[in-house]
Amino acid sequence: MKAQSHQIWTRPTEVGFSIGDQIEGTSTTTTLFGVLRVSGDPVSNTPTIPMLGSTAGMSSNAKFAAATAVEAAGGDGIYIIYVEEEALRTGFTITKKSYIRGKVLNLESYGPVDIERLTPAKESSSPVSTSSSKGLLDLLPFK
């Protein structure tokens, strides 16, 4: 009896986001001299969530508003459509308010890539041997 050589094979799993309902979130924080938080949301501990759309230049308050909106909706991320931010200075305090609106994103697994879908990619990048002794790794476009 002859043992077969050890092989490891895998097919990539496809994942993606499905876009859900519109969600909204707000965040308000008041600081003393713009440094010491005296009330409002703990924006320095903003959770990291997937955000797509209008994310450039978002403040910590806006990110916190997005995170709380996603959490309330039971989603995995947000596609941001609208961001509004304002700052109100009163004496020694600064109150920052943020409002965001977007679509909730839910992460979905589409399962392993079908071998039929993988075949065109492998055929265009490397020749395939018809030998029955080849493993699945030899069918992949990268070696």
PyMOL commands that set and color helices and strands:
alter all, ss='L'
color gray80, all
select helices_A, chain A and resi 43-45+60-73+115-125+136-139
alter helices_A, ss='H'
color red, helices_A
select strands_A, chain A and resi 13-32+36-40+51-53+77-90+93-112
alter strands_A, ss='S'
color yellow, strands_A
deselect
rebuild
show_as cartoon
